[in-house]
Amino acid sequence: MQQELSNGSRFGDYQIREELGRGGMGHVYRARHLTLDRDVALKLLASRYSADEAYLQRFLKEARSAARLNHRNIVQIYDFGRVDSAYYLAMEFVPGRSFGWFLRTSGPVSEADAIAVTRQACTALGVAHAGGVIHRDVKPDNFILRQDGIVKLVDLGLAKSLADDQNLTQTGVVAGTPNYISPEQIAGLKDLDGRTDIYSLGATLFHLVTGRPPYEGSSPMVIIAKHLHDELPDPRSVAPNLSEGICAVIRKMMAREREMRYSDTREVDAALAVLQSGSATPPRAASSHAVSRTAAMPSMPTAASAPSLSWDANLLARVETPLAAAIGPLAKVLVKKAAQSSSDLHDLCAKLSQQIPSETQRNAFMSEVLDGLPRQATAPTPSPSVQGSQRINHQAAGAEPPSEPEWSQESLHAVERRLATEIGPLARVLVKRAAKKASSWEELVNELGTHVASPAAQSAFRDDARKLVP
């Protein structure tokens, strides 16, 4: 049993600040490197493994293989070694929350947000695969969304170098998390490659857009059996509003036979980029996990049935020009698509800004479009037919229009911007969700505060947010 380190204690050149988590391989702490004066995530190998030569070799191989990977979407390894009899890894400390945390606290994310973060995950895994390393434990908890919107791949604790001595991995030993594990990992195959991570990333994407993993069961073995034998559930059986495009991508990522999956993460990213642009739908993937066509498919809303909003062409051009400067020619397509589901200019810009990787560029984009423009000039107007149908619906129901909440759209946008400084671009989703449920501004502020990491930051956020409504 590993001796736990207390806050403030010394471990070599590190001072322990707090425990971040623990797992099968050991404990992880936030610590301060006293010489370099920076915070790190310090992973200590459990003492029962430090005395086991096979596990120790694996731990050191993890450190060496992970330390070679230097990319903004991968947590950087700073140091590894031993203090007395304890082996450790010192890694980049990432302020933020994991995808798993968002799913546990807030449920599924929008299809657009899921695509955006999964594309970053593809980049991280692609860099690892190009460096000869596969992760083998891809899941929501192993991706952290940093406060500036950057996704970080973490915990290469099960990472395996493609050049490893095969004696370190015994056939039949299952490594990974049952909800996301690939069939070839379950089978204990020795010749694993990057496609095993693609399967697990597909299961992660399924979870992001539906709020539940693809297979559930009463025990890990039940779930594992489903990966091997059950058809993949249709994501739209859980989340009916998902597009066929995202479902097709998930099906291909999670094909039971790896030869039927995307060959590498670049292909996955390209398919997601097509969906993100709105220009086309990826072709249906042939898969042994294909959804049964005997099941009733939910009817999807068409463009003809959706409310039409009339946007001023000059206003959209005002948005497209600075966006194109930041992301290129896809700006025109993205503006057109986002305008169809946006309630006003601020909502439109908030959606589009998520496509800009740099926080500085995002802020510059928002300022250039919105500064000096009155709020009342930013809202699109429903077409006459939509206005008439809304009026008829109220009359047919014999009811008064719903009463206005105590807050304005300006207040919601302001609290969204404040929350975004703490948790990044998912603030928009969380504010919208909380606004639908809250009966008072105080209730809304308290709910949003739960998504802020530390107690001090929560308190500061709530104090600022309460001032936004008189």
C-alpha positions in Angstrom: 0.0 0.0 0.0 1.5 3.3 -1.0 1.9 5.9 1.7 -0.2 8.9 1.0 1.4 12.3 0.9 -0.1 15.1 2.9 -0.6 18.7 1.6 2.5 20.7 2.2 4.8 17.8 2.5 8.0 17.4 0.5 8.7 14.7 -2.1 12.2 15.3 -3.5 12.2 18.7 -5.1 8.4 18.9 -5.1 6.0 20.2 -2.5 2.6 18.5 -2.4 -0.4 20.9 -2.9 -3.4 18.5 -3.1 -4.4 15.1 -4.3 -5.9 15.1 -7.8 -6.9 11.4 -8.1 -5.9 7.8 -7.7 -6.0 4.7 -9.9 -4.7 1.2 -10.2 -1.2 2.4 -10.9 -0.9 4.9 -8.1 -1.8 8.4 -6.8 -1.7 11.7 -8.7 -1.0 15.0 -6.8 -0.8 18.6 -7.8 2.7 19.7 -6.6 5.0 22.6 -6.9 8.5 22.1 -8.4 10.5 24.2 -6.0 13.5 24.8 -8.2 11.5 25.7 -11.4 8.6 27.3 -9.4 5.8 25.8 -11.4 2.9 23.5 -10.7 3.0 19.9 -12.0 0.8 16.8 -11.8 2.9 14.3 -9.9 2.1 10.7 -10.5 3.5 8.2 -8.0 3.7 4.5 -8.8 2.0 2.4 -6.1 4.6 0.7 -3.8 3.4 -2.8 -4.7 4.4 -2.1 -8.3 7.7 -0.5 -7.5 9.0 -3.8 -6.3 7.7 -5.6 -9.4 10.3 -5.6 -12.2 7.7 -6.1 -15.0 5.5 -3.3 -13.9 8.5 -1.1 -13.3 9.7 -1.6 -16.9 6.2 -0.7 -18.1 6.1 2.4 -16.0 9.5 3.6 -17.3 8.6 2.8 -20.9 5.4 4.9 -20.4 7.6 7.8 -19.2 10.0 7.5 -22.1 7.4 7.1 -24.8 5.2 9.9 -23.5 8.1 12.3 -23.0 8.8 12.1 -26.8 5.3 13.5 -27.6 5.4 17.3 -27.6 2.2 18.8 -28.8 -0.3 21.3 -27.4 -3.1 18.7 -27.3 -1.0 16.2 -25.3 0.0 16.6 -21.6 3.7 17.2 -21.5 6.0 14.9 -19.4 8.6 17.1 -17.5 10.5 14.5 -15.5 10.6 11.0 -14.3 12.7 9.2 -11.7 12.8 7.9 -8.2 12.8 9.4 -4.7 13.9 6.8 -2.2 11.9 3.7 -3.3 9.1 5.6 -5.0 9.0 6.1 -8.7 7.3 9.1 -10.2 6.3 11.0 -13.3 6.1 14.8 -13.3 3.6 16.1 -15.9 2.1 19.3 -17.1 -0.7 20.4 -14.7 -3.8 21.3 -16.7 -6.4 23.6 -15.2 -9.7 22.5 -16.5 -12.3 19.7 -16.4 -12.5 16.3 -18.2 -15.1 15.4 -20.7 -16.2 12.8 -18.1 -16.8 15.5 -15.5 -19.0 17.5 -17.9 -21.0 14.4 -18.8 -21.5 13.5 -15.1 -22.5 17.1 -14.1 -24.3 18.4 -17.2 -25.2 15.5 -19.5 -24.6 15.4 -23.2 -23.1 18.2 -25.2 -24.3 19.6 -28.5 -23.3 17.8 -31.7 -21.3 20.9 -32.8 -19.4 21.0 -29.5 -18.8 17.3 -29.6 -17.4 17.5 -33.1 -15.1 20.4 -32.2 -13.5 18.7 -29.2 -13.3 15.3 -30.9 -11.3 16.9 -33.8 -8.8 18.1 -31.2 -8.8 14.6 -29.7 -8.0 13.2 -33.2 -5.1 15.5 -33.5 -3.7 14.4 -30.1 -4.1 10.7 -30.9 -2.6 11.2 -34.4 0.5 12.7 -32.9 0.8 9.8 -30.5 0.3 7.2 -33.2 2.9 8.9 -35.4 5.3 8.7 -32.5 4.8 5.0 -32.3 2.5 5.1 -29.2 -1.1 3.9 -28.9 -3.1 5.0 -25.8 -5.3 1.9 -25.1 -7.5 3.7 -22.6 -9.2 6.4 -24.6 -12.3 7.6 -22.6 -14.0 10.8 -21.6 -12.0 11.1 -18.3 -8.7 11.1 -20.3 -9.4 14.3 -22.2 -9.4 17.6 -20.3 -10.9 20.8 -21.7 -8.6 23.6 -20.7 -10.1 27.0 -19.7 -9.0 28.4 -23.1 -10.8 25.7 -25.1 -7.7 23.5 -25.8 -8.3 19.8 -25.4 -5.5 17.8 -23.7 -5.0 14.1 -23.9 -3.9 12.8 -20.5 -2.9 9.6 -18.7 -0.8 7.5 -21.0 -0.7 5.0 -18.1 -1.8 2.2 -20.5 0.2 3.6 -23.5 2.2 0.9 -25.3 5.0 1.5 -27.7 4.6 -0.3 -31.0 8.2 -1.4 -30.6 7.8 -2.7 -27.1 9.1 -6.1 -26.2 6.0 -8.3 -26.5 6.9 -10.1 -23.3 5.6 -7.1 -21.4 2.0 -7.7 -22.7 0.6 -11.1 -22.0 -2.0 -12.4 -24.5 -5.4 -12.5 -22.8 -4.7 -9.7 -20.4 -7.4 -7.1 -20.9 -6.3 -3.5 -20.4 -8.7 -0.6 -20.8 -12.1 0.7 -19.6 -15.1 -1.7 -20.4 -17.4 1.0 -21.6 -15.0 2.1 -24.4 -12.7 -0.9 -25.0 -12.1 -2.2 -28.5 -12.9 -5.9 -29.4 -9.3 -6.6 -30.2 -8.2 -5.4 -26.8 -10.8 -7.7 -25.3 -9.4 -10.6 -27.3 -5.9 -9.8 -26.0 -4.4 -9.4 -29.4 -0.7 -8.5 -29.5 -0.8 -6.6 -32.8 -2.8 -3.6 -31.6 -2.5 -0.4 -33.7 -4.1 3.1 -33.7 -7.5 1.7 -34.8 -8.1 0.4 -31.3 -7.9 4.1 -30.1 -10.3 5.1 -33.0 -12.9 2.5 -31.7 -12.6 3.9 -28.2 -12.8 7.5 -29.4 -16.0 6.5 -31.3 -17.4 5.2 -28.0 -16.4 8.5 -26.4 -18.1 10.5 -29.1 -21.2 8.4 -28.7 -21.2 9.2 -25.0 -20.6 12.9 -25.6 -23.7 13.3 -27.9 -26.1 11.0 -26.2 -25.1 11.3 -22.5 -24.5 7.5 -22.1 -21.9 5.1 -23.3 -22.8 2.8 -26.2 -23.1 -0.3 -24.1 -24.2 -0.6 -20.5 -24.6 -3.6 -18.2 -24.7 -4.9 -14.7 -21.0 -5.8 -14.7 -17.9 -5.2 -16.7 -18.1 -8.7 -18.2 -21.6 -8.0 -19.4 -20.5 -4.8 -21.1 -17.4 -6.5 -22.6 -19.7 -9.2 -24.1 -21.9 -6.6 -25.7 -18.8 -5.0 -27.4 -18.1 -8.5 -28.9 -21.6 -9.6 -29.9 -24.3 -6.9 -29.8 -25.2 -4.5 -32.6 -24.2 -0.9 -31.9 -27.3 1.0 -30.6 -28.4 3.8 -32.9 -27.3 7.1 -31.2 -30.6 8.6 -32.3 -32.5 6.1 -30.2 -31.1 8.1 -27.2 -30.8 11.5 -28.8 -33.3 11.8 -31.7 -32.1 15.2 -33.0 -28.6 13.9 -34.0 -27.8 14.1 -37.7 -27.3 11.0 -39.8 -23.8 12.3 -40.5 -22.6 12.0 -36.9 -24.2 8.6 -36.5 -22.5 7.4 -39.7 -19.1 8.6 -38.4 -19.7 6.8 -35.0 -20.7 3.6 -36.7 -17.6 3.5 -38.8 -15.3 4.4 -35.9 -16.9 1.6 -33.9 -16.9 -1.1 -36.6 -16.3 -4.4 -34.8 -13.7 -5.5 -37.5 -10.9 -3.0 -37.4 -10.5 -3.3 -41.2 -13.9 -1.6 -41.5 -12.9 1.4 -39.4 -11.2 4.6 -40.5 -7.6 3.7 -41.2 -6.2 6.5 -39.1 -7.3 9.6 -37.1 -6.7 11.9 -40.1 -9.6 10.1 -41.9 -11.8 10.6 -38.8 -10.9 14.2 -38.6 -11.6 14.7 -42.3 -15.1 13.2 -41.9 -15.8 15.4 -38.8 -14.5 18.5 -40.7 -17.1 17.7 -43.4 -19.9 17.7 -40.8 -18.5 20.8 -39.2 -18.6 22.7 -42.5 -22.2 21.6 -43.2 -21.3 21.1 -46.8 -22.0 17.4 -47.1 -22.7 14.2 -45.2 -20.1 11.5 -44.9 -21.0 8.3 -46.8 -22.7 5.6 -44.7 -20.2 3.3 -43.2 -20.4 -0.5 -43.9 -20.0 -2.1 -40.5 -20.6 -5.3 -38.6 -22.0 -2.9 -35.9 -24.5 -1.4 -38.4 -27.8 -0.4 -36.9 -30.6 -2.9 -37.6 -32.7 -1.5 -40.4 -35.8 -3.3 -38.9 -35.8 -0.8 -36.0 -38.0 2.3 -36.4 -35.8 5.3 -37.2 -37.0 8.6 -35.7 -38.1 11.2 -38.2 -35.6 14.1 -38.4 -36.8 17.7 -38.8 -36.2 19.1 -42.3 -35.2 22.6 -43.3 -38.7 23.1 -44.7 -40.3 22.4 -41.3 -37.9 24.5 -39.3 -38.7 28.1 -38.4 -37.1 30.4 -41.0 -35.3 33.5 -39.8 -34.5 36.5 -42.1 -31.0 37.7 -41.6 -29.7 40.9 -43.1 -27.0 40.0 -45.7 -24.8 43.0 -44.7 -24.9 41.8 -41.1 -23.8 38.3 -42.1 -21.0 39.7 -44.2 -19.9 41.7 -41.2 -19.5 38.4 -39.4 -18.0 36.4 -42.3 -15.1 38.8 -43.0 -13.2 38.6 -39.7 -14.1 34.9 -39.3 -12.5 34.2 -42.7 -9.4 36.0 -41.6 -9.1 33.6 -38.6 -10.1 30.3 -40.2 -10.1 30.6 -43.9 -12.7 30.0 -46.7 -14.9 27.7 -44.6 -16.2 30.8 -42.9 -18.9 31.4 -45.5 -20.3 27.9 -45.0 -20.1 28.0 -41.2 -21.8 31.5 -41.0 -24.7 30.3 -43.2 -25.2 27.1 -41.2 -24.9 28.7 -37.7 -27.3 31.5 -38.7 -30.1 29.0 -39.2 -30.1 28.1 -35.4 -29.0 31.4 -33.8 -31.4 33.7 -32.0 -29.4 36.9 -32.4 -26.0 38.2 -33.5 -24.3 37.5 -30.1 -25.6 33.9 -30.2 -24.3 33.5 -33.8 -20.9 34.9 -32.9 -20.6 32.7 -29.8 -21.2 29.6 -31.9 -18.7 30.7 -34.6 -16.0 31.7 -32.2 -15.7 28.1 -31.1 -14.2 27.4 -34.5 -11.2 29.8 -33.8 -8.4 27.9 -31.9 -6.7 31.0 -30.4 -8.3 32.7 -27.5 -6.8 36.0 -28.6 -8.3 35.7 -32.0 -11.7 34.6 -30.6 -11.8 37.7 -28.5 -10.7 39.9 -31.4 -13.4 38.4 -33.6 -16.2 39.0 -31.0 -15.0 42.6 -30.5 -14.8 43.4 -34.2 -18.3 42.2 -34.9 -20.2 43.3 -31.8 -18.5 46.5 -30.5 -20.6 49.5 -31.1 -23.7 47.6 -32.4 -26.9 48.1 -30.4 -28.4 44.9 -29.1 -31.8 45.6 -30.7 -30.1 45.7 -34.1 -28.7 42.2 -33.8 -31.8 39.9 -33.8 -33.1 38.3 -36.9 -36.8 38.5 -37.5 -39.1 35.5 -38.1 -40.7 35.4 -41.6 -44.3 36.5 -41.7 -45.5 32.9 -42.0 -43.7 32.0 -38.8 -45.0 35.0 -37.0 -48.5 34.1 -38.1 -48.1 30.5 -37.0 -46.8 31.6 -33.6 -49.8 33.9 -33.1 -52.2 31.2 -34.2 -50.7 28.7 -31.8 -51.2 31.1 -28.9 -54.8 31.8 -29.9 -55.5 28.1 -30.4 -54.2 27.3 -27.0 -56.2 30.1 -25.4 -53.2 31.1 -23.4 -51.2 34.2 -22.8 -47.7 34.3 -24.1 -45.2 33.0 -21.5 -44.1 35.6 -18.9 -40.6 37.1 -19.3 -38.0 35.8 -16.9 -36.4 38.2 -14.5 -33.2 38.4 -16.6 -32.5 39.7 -20.1 -30.6 38.1 -23.0 -27.9 40.7 -22.3 -27.6 39.3 -18.8 -27.3 35.8 -20.1 -24.7 36.7 -22.6 -22.8 38.6 -19.9 -22.8 35.6 -17.5 -21.8 33.4 -20.3 -18.7 35.5 -21.0 -17.9 35.5 -17.3 -18.3 31.7 -17.0 -16.2 31.2 -20.2 -13.2 32.8 -18.4 -13.4 29.9 -16.0 -14.3 26.9 -18.1 -14.0 27.9 -21.8 -16.4 27.5 -24.7 -18.8 25.0 -23.0 -20.1 28.0 -21.0 -22.6 28.7 -23.8 -24.1 25.2 -23.5 -24.3 25.3 -19.7 -25.8 28.8 -19.5 -28.6 27.9 -22.0 -29.3 24.7 -20.1 -29.4 26.4 -16.8 -31.6 29.2 -18.1 -34.3 26.7 -19.1 -34.5 25.2 -15.7 -33.9 28.0 -13.3 -36.8 29.9 -11.7 -34.7 32.8 -10.5 -31.4 34.5 -11.3 -30.0 33.4 -7.9 -30.8 29.7 -8.8 -29.2 30.1 -12.2 -26.1 31.7 -10.7 -25.8 28.9 -8.1 -26.2 26.2 -10.7 -23.5 27.7 -13.0 -21.2 28.1 -10.1 -21.0 24.3 -9.6 -19.1 24.1 -12.9 -16.2 26.3 -11.7 -13.2 24.3 -10.4 -12.1 25.8 -7.0 -14.3 27.1 -4.1 -12.6 30.5 -4.3 -13.2 30.8 -8.0 -16.8 29.7 -7.5 -17.4 32.4 -4.9 -15.8 35.1 -7.2 -17.9 33.9 -10.1 -21.2 34.0 -8.2 -20.4 37.4 -6.7 -19.8 38.8 -10.2 -22.8 37.1 -11.8 -25.2 38.4 -9.1 -24.3 41.9 -10.1 -25.5 41.3 -13.7 -29.2 41.5 -12.8 -30.4 44.5 -10.7 
